[in-house]
Amino acid sequence: EVIMTQSPATLSVSPGERATLSCRASQSVSNNFAWYQQKPGQAPRLVIYGASTRATGMAARFSGSGSGTEFTLTISSLQSEDSAVYYCQQYNDWPLTFGQGTKVEI
Amino acid sequence: QVQLVQSGAEVKKPGASVKVSCRSSGYTFTSNAISWVRQAPGQGLEWMGWISGYNGNTNYAQKFRDRVTMTTDTSMTTAYLELRDLRSDDTAVYYCARVPNIVGAKHSDHWGQGTLVRVSS
């Protein structure tokens, strides 16, 4: 199965600063890749799919890039409501697999 | 609007089975697949498998293949997850999630609220 590795495990950022989250796949997943946001006690929420397409309703400060094995989620100007755990997922190969998550603290 | 509403929390003994339901509304049920994902307490997300709303075809993660059955009732626009031979490490929140009707898409764009399954003797 494709192993997804996220870094860092925890990211502490001040409001208004830029946050950059990384995810690496153990083999190429093309652009069949998504990011999810999960706040405490809530279900995950889709942020980015197709590696770079922002999901409906997600703020423009969220952007995704990458292809193949290296992917990045950038939050351009962090807001307090962005505090959450962010998970990456590949959907190029079965089984679908998630990264272990990056906790963003503000 | 798209909604996925799951059944309530369950407490089961080791060796028992659990069946979680996920009722969909706001879209054409047969046009989309449903994925099931679980999350153990304080842990990350784990994909269990998916089922087509169109024809009931399934794809299970190898880890669960011997113990899991995913089904749908199109008349009720409801998907079901049954997990058998429960163990303590099956204690988790179980989520259903819709797969968008986009060629090549297997990610999840709408999620249920989650169902806590606790396995305890």
Interface residues (C-beta under 8 A of the other chain):
Chain A: N32 A34 Y36 Q38 A43 P44 R45 L46 Y49 A55 T56 Y87 Q89 Y91 W94 P95 L96 T97 F98 G99 Q100 G101
Chain B: S35 V37 G44 L45 E46 W47 G49 W50 N59 A61 Q62 Y95 A97 P100 G104 A105 K106 H107 S108 D109 H110 W111 G112 Q113 G114
